[in-house]
Amino acid sequence: MAKCLAHLYSDILSNGELMFQRLYRIADFIAKSMAYFGGFVLIAVIIMTCISIIGRGLVPIGLGPIQGDFEWVEFGVGLAIFAFLPLCHLEKSHAVVDLFEAAYPPLMNQILAALSDLLMLIISIIIAWRLWLGMLDMKSYGETTFILQYQVWPFYAACFIGSLTFVLIAIFCMYRSIREFFIISNNNDKSGETAQENN
């Protein structure tokens, strides 16, 4: 059964390579755009924090910290994390434990990679789902921040956009892993057939 699927997929690969490259470019553009946005947010948070700290030190001359600075830091860092997740996943930059990778054949390693991508997809969906529900709850309750008294739900909405992007990238990574599995499987079948012909 696996051999038949591998042969079927080898036919698809010749026509699907262009589609895969287009999808990868789209995913790469979306993930990098989010990462750049997260970087700008993080830089803004750093600048604001520096200004606030300087203001605290200059209280005797009439200056002071930025009001609600820690609330802005909390929101900015949270948003930056969700903005970085898509690119981190697309580039396979998550922390991994690969103690047994060298002991396994490439096909087994690819199966493990596909399983980890599936797990990451499930986790990303759960995170987006819970953020969506949390946003609806914050909006219905009219929850506000302690110092600034700003509505909380727009912050949830901004993070939800990042988590939704994470889901889309996770779907693409799952597709990429399945594709790579069939490529390796097809190459193994061709190597086995070549060895049998030589014998």
KEVEX-305890 format. One record per atom (N, C-alpha, C): residue in one letter; x, y, z. Coordinates in pm, whole numbers, padded with zeros to 5 digits, always signed. Layout:
KEVEX-305890
AXYZ...
//
This chain:
KEVEX-305890
M+00083-00120+00000M+00000+00000+00000M+00087+00126+00000A+00188+00127+00089A+00278+00242+00097A+00354+00260-00034K+00389+00146-00100K+00462+00152-00226K+00376+00213-00335C+00249+00176-00338C+00157+00232-00438C+00139+00383-00417L+00126+00422-00290L+00112+00564-00260L+00237+00642-00300A+00352+00580-00278A+00477+00646-00314A+00487+00668-00464H+00447+00565-00543H+00449+00579-00690H+00349+00685-00736L+00232+00686-00672L+00131+00786-00706L+00184+00926-00677Y+00250+00939-00563Y+00298+01070-00525Y+00415+01115-00612S+00491+01021-00665S+00602+01058-00753S+00549+01124-00881D+00432+01080-00925D+00370+01144-01041D+00319+01284-01007I+00271+01298-00884I+00219+01427-00842I+00331+01528-00823L+00447+01478-00779L+00560+01567-00748L+00602+01651-00867S+00605+01588-00984S+00650+01660-01103S+00560+01778-01134N+00430+01763-01106N+00335+01872-01131N+00318+01961-01010G+00347+01907-00891G+00321+01981-00768G+00436+02065-00717E+00554+02051-00779E+00671+02126-00732E+00650+02277-00745L+00593+02319-00856L+00569+02462-00878L+00469+02515-00776M+00362+02437-00750M+00262+02479-00653M+00324+02489-00514F+00409+02391-00479F+00473+02392-00348F+00561+02516-00332Q+00638+02549-00436Q+00726+02666-00429Q+00645+02795-00413R+00531+02802-00480R+00445+02920-00466R+00388+02929-00325L+00342+02816-00274L+00288+02815-00137L+00395+02851-00036Y+00517+02802-00060Y+00626+02833+00034Y+00657+02983+00032R+00659+03043-00086R+00687+03186-00095R+00579+03267-00024I+00454+03224-00038I+00345+03294+00031I+00359+03279+00182A+00383+03156+00227A+00399+03130+00370A+00519+03207+00426D+00628+03209+00349D+00749+03280+00392D+00723+03430+00403F+00651+03485+00307F+00620+03629+00310F+00533+03662+00431I+00429+03582+00455I+00340+03607+00568I+00415+03596+00700A+00494+03488+00715A+00566+03467+00841A+00669+03577+00866K+00743+03616+00762K+00844+03721+00780K+00779+03857+00805S+00665+03883+00742S+00595+04009+00767S+00551+04018+00912M+00499+03908+00965M+00460+03905+01105M+00580+03922+01196A+00692+03859+01160A+00812+03869+01243A+00867+04011+01243Y+00866+04078+01127Y+00909+04218+01122Y+00819+04306+01208F+00688+04280+01199F+00595+04356+01282F+00624+04334+01430G+00646+04207+01468G+00680+04177+01606G+00809+04244+01649G+00907+04250+01558G+01033+04317+01589G+01014+04466+01614F+00931+04531+01530F+00903+04673+01550F+00832+04697+01683V+00738+04608+01717V+00668+04621+01845V+00767+04607+01961L+00858+04511+01951L+00955+04488+02056L+01051+04607+02070I+01093+04664+01957I+01178+04783+01961I+01105+04900+02027A+00977+04916+01993A+00897+05023+02054A+00886+05003+02205V+00868+04878+02248V+00859+04848+02391V+00991+04880+02460I+01104+04846+02396I+01236+04875+02455I+01257+05026+02469I+01223+05101+02364I+01240+05247+02369I+01152+05307+02477M+01026+05260+02484M+00935+05312+02585M+00986+05281+02726T+01039+05159+02744T+01091+05121+02875T+01209+05208+02915C+01299+05234+02821C+01414+05320+02849C+01370+05461+02887I+01274+05515+02811I+01223+05649+02842I+01158+05651+02979S+01083+05547+03011S+01015+05542+03141S+01115+05533+03256I+01221+05454+03237I+01324+05442+03341I+01397+05574+03362I+01430+05641+03251I+01494+05772+03261I+01402+05870+03333G+01273+05864+03299G+01176+05951+03365G+01169+05927+03514R+01178+05801+03556R+01178+05771+03700R+01299+05833+03769G+01413+05831+03698G+01533+05889+03759G+01533+06040+03764L+01447+06101+03682L+01443+06248+03676L+01317+06305+03741V+01261+06230+03834V+01143+06279+03906V+01170+06411+03978P+01292+06429+04038P+01317+06556+04109P+01306+06681+04023I+01323+06667+03891I+01315+06787+03805I+01180+06794+03731G+01086+06715+03778G+00951+06727+03725G+00909+06624+03622L+01001+06536+03585L+00964+06430+03491L+00914+06309+03569G+00878+06204+03498G+00828+06084+03564G+00816+05970+03466P+00782+05852+03515P+00769+05736+03427P+00645+05749+03338I+00644+05670+03230I+00527+05665+03144I+00416+05591+03217Q+00299+05650+03219Q+00188+05590+03292Q+00150+05455+03231G+00140+05355+03315G+00102+05221+03270G+00208+05153+03186D+00334+05188+03213D+00442+05132+03130D+00446+04980+03134F+00425+04921+03251F+00432+04775+03259F+00316+04708+03186E+00203+04779+03173E+00092+04725+03096E+00125+04724+02947W+00191+04830+02900W+00234+04833+02760W+00338+04725+02732V+00428+04704+02827V+00529+04598+02811V+00461+04462+02805E+00366+04439+02892E+00295+04311+02894E+00225+04284+02762F+00157+04385+02710F+00087+04368+02582F+00186+04353+02467G+00288+04439+02463G+00384+04437+02353G+00461+04308+02342V+00509+04257+02456V+00585+04132+02455V+00496+04015+02414G+00373+04013+02466G+00280+03906+02429G+00251+03907+02280L+00229+04026+02225L+00203+04038+02081L+00324+03996+02000A+00444+04035+02045A+00567+04000+01973A+00586+03849+01969I+00556+03781+02080I+00571+03635+02084I+00483+03569+01978F+00358+03610+01971F+00268+03551+01871F+00309+03589+01729A+00372+03705+01714A+00418+03747+01581A+00540+03666+01536F+00621+03621+01632F+00742+03545+01598F+00715+03397+01574L+00609+03345+01632L+00583+03201+01624L+00573+03147+01481P+00502+03214+01388P+00492+03158+01252P+00627+03137+01185L+00715+03238+01190L+00846+03224+01126L+00932+03120+01196C+00922+03116+01328C+00997+03016+01405C+00959+02875+01362H+00831+02852+01343H+00785+02720+01303H+00820+02690+01157L+00805+02790+01070L+00835+02770+00929L+00982+02736+00907E+01070+02801+00984E+01214+02779+00970E+01264+02662+01056K+01172+02591+01121K+01208+02477+01207K+01307+02519+01315S+01278+02632+01379S+01369+02688+01478S+01329+02659+01622H+01228+02575+01642H+01191+02538+01777H+01302+02453+01839A+01313+02458+01970A+01409+02373+02040A+01369+02226+02023V+01463+02142+01984V+01435+02000+01962V+01538+01915+02036V+01498+01794+02067V+01588+01695+02126V+01612+01588+02020D+01731+01585+01965D+01762+01494+01853D+01868+01391+01891L+01857+01337+02012L+01958+01242+02060L+01963+01116+01974F+01847+01073+01923F+01841+00947+01849F+01828+00967+01699E+01840+01090+01652E+01820+01117+01510E+01920+01042+01423A+02046+01039+01469A+02149+00971+01390A+02127+00821+01383A+02057+00765+01482A+02038+00619+01486A+01923+00574+01397Y+01835+00667+01357Y+01718+00633+01278Y+01746+00658+01130P+01683+00581+01042P+01693+00608+00897P+01616+00736+00863P+01646+00797+00748P+01579+00923+00710P+01427+00915+00711L+01373+00800+00666L+01227+00788+00661L+01166+00794+00800M+01231+00729+00898M+01181+00731+01035M+01191+00873+01093N+01301+00941+01064N+01315+01079+01111N+01208+01169+01053Q+01171+01143+00927Q+01068+01224+00864Q+00931+01195+00923I+00907+01069+00960I+00781+01035+01027I+00771+01109+01160L+00882+01113+01235L+00883+01185+01363L+00863+01335+01341A+00923+01387+01232A+00905+01530+01201A+00759+01560+01167A+00696+01469+01092A+00555+01488+01056A+00466+01483+01180L+00498+01392+01271L+00420+01382+01396L+00435+01508+01480S+00559+01562+01485S+00580+01684+01563S+00507+01802+01498D+00504+01805+01363D+00430+01911+01295D+00279+01898+01318L+00231+01773+01323L+00090+01751+01353L+00057+01798+01493L+00146+01767+01588L+00124+01812+01726L+00126+01964+01735M+00218+02026+01662M+00225+02172+01663M+00100+02234+01600L+00047+02169+01497L-00077+02217+01436L-00193+02211+01535I-00202+02100+01606I-00309+02086+01707I-00295+02193+01815I-00171+02214+01862I-00147+02314+01966I-00182+02453+01916S-00145+02485+01792S-00174+02618+01737S-00325+02642+01727I-00398+02538+01689I-00545+02550+01680I-00605+02574+01818I-00556+02501+01916I-00607+02518+02053I-00578+02658+02105I-00456+02707+02080I-00420+02842+02125I-00510+02947+02059A-00530+02936+01927A-00615+03032+01856A-00759+03025+01906W-00807+02903+01928W-00944+02884+01976W-00964+02949+02113R-00868+02926+02206R-00881+02981+02340R-00865+03134+02340L-00779+03185+02253L-00766+03331+02243L-00895+03394+02190W-00958+03327+02094W-01083+03377+02040W-01190+03382+02148L-01202+03273+02224L-01301+03270+02332L-01268+03372+02440G-01138+03385+02472G-01097+03484+02571G-01129+03625+02526M-01109+03653+02397M-01141+03785+02343M-01291+03814+02356L-01374+03714+02323L-01518+03734+02335L-01560+03757+02480D-01497+03684+02573D-01528+03703+02715D-01488+03842+02762M-01365+03886+02726M-01319+04018+02768M-01409+04128+02712K-01456+04108+02589K-01543+04209+02527K-01680+04213+02595S-01734+04097+02627S-01866+04093+02690S-01862+04145+02834Y-01750+04120+02904Y-01738+04166+03043Y-01695+04312+03053G-01642+04367+02942G-01590+04503+02947G-01465+04516+03032E-01384+04410+03034E-01262+04409+03115E-01166+04519+03070T-01107+04589+03168T-01012+04695+03138T-00881+04672+03213T-00774+04739+03166T-00646+04730+03235T-00654+04809+03366F-00564+04776+03460F-00572+04833+03595F-00535+04981+03598I-00426+05018+03530I-00377+05154+03537I-00439+05243+03428L-00428+05199+03303L-00473+05282+03191L-00623+05276+03169Q-00686+05174+03222Q-00831+05155+03204Q-00869+05141+03058Y-00780+05078+02980Y-00810+05047+02840Y-00884+04914+02832Q-00969+04901+02731Q-01035+04774+02706Q-00929+04666+02677V-00947+04547+02733V-00849+04440+02716V-00871+04363+02585W-00995+04355+02539W-01024+04266+02426W-00949+04303+02297P-00919+04433+02268P-00839+04459+02146P-00699+04397+02153F-00643+04386+02273F-00513+04321+02288F-00525+04172+02255Y-00634+04110+02302Y-00660+03970+02268Y-00678+03954+02118A-00748+04050+02056A-00772+04042+01912A-00641+04049+01834A-00550+04137+01877A-00422+04149+01809A-00341+04019+01821C-00341+03960+01940C-00271+03833+01959C-00339+03720+01882F-00471+03728+01868F-00544+03626+01793F-00502+03627+01646I-00478+03745+01591I-00432+03752+01452I-00299+03678+01437G-00209+03698+01533G-00082+03626+01531G-00100+03476+01543S-00192+03435+01631S-00216+03291+01649S-00281+03230+01526L-00367+03307+01458L-00431+03258+01336L-00327+03241+01226T-00232+03333+01219T-00121+03319+01123T-00039+03194+01157F-00019+03169+01284F+00052+03050+01330F-00018+02923+01283V-00151+02922+01289V-00228+02807+01242V-00207+02785+01093L-00213+02893+01015L-00196+02881+00870L-00056+02828+00836I+00046+02878+00904I+00182+02831+00879I+00196+02685+00924A+00131+02649+01033A+00137+02510+01082A+00072+02415+00982I-00036+02459+00917I-00099+02376+00813I-00003+02355+00697F+00064+02463+00655F+00161+02449+00547F+00276+02357+00587C+00325+02370+00710C+00436+02285+00756C+00394+02138+00762M+00268+02113+00795M+00218+01976+00795M+00218+01921+00653Y+00173+02001+00560Y+00175+01962+00418Y+00318+01938+00371R+00410+02025+00413R+00551+02009+00375R+00609+01879+00428S+00576+01844+00551S+00628+01721+00611S+00576+01597+00539I+00446+01598+00505I+00388+01485+00433I+00453+01472+00295R+00473+01585+00231R+00539+01587+00100R+00680+01528+00110E+00757+01571+00209E+00893+01522+00226E+00895+01372+00259F+00793+01327+00332F+00783+01184+00363F+00770+01102+00235F+00683+01146+00146F+00664+01071+00021F+00787+01081-00070I+00856+01194-00066I+00979+01207-00145I+01083+01106-00098I+01103+01099+00034I+01201+01004+00089I+01158+00861+00062S+01028+00834+00080S+00977+00700+00056S+00996+00659-00090N+00969+00752-00180N+00984+00725-00323N+01131+00702-00358N+01221+00779-00299N+01365+00761-00323N+01413+00626-00271N+01358+00583-00156N+01395+00452-00102N+01351+00340-00193D+01230+00354-00250D+01179+00252-00341D+01264+00245-00467K+01305+00360-00518K+01389+00362-00638K+01525+00301-00610S+01581+00327-00490S+01710+00269-00453S+01701+00119-00441G+01585+00071-00384G+01567-00074-00372G+01552-00141-00506E+01479-00076-00598E+01463-00133-00731E+01596-00137-00806T+01676-00032-00789T+01808-00028-00855T+01898-00137-00802A+01893-00161-00670A+01976-00266-00610A+01933-00403-00659Q+01801-00425-00675Q+01752-00554-00724Q+01794-00576-00870E+01791-00467-00951E+01832-00480-01090E+01981-00514-01103N+02060-00454-01016N+02204-00480-01019N+02236-00623-00977N+02152-00676-00886N+02172-00817-00843N+02123-00913-00952
//
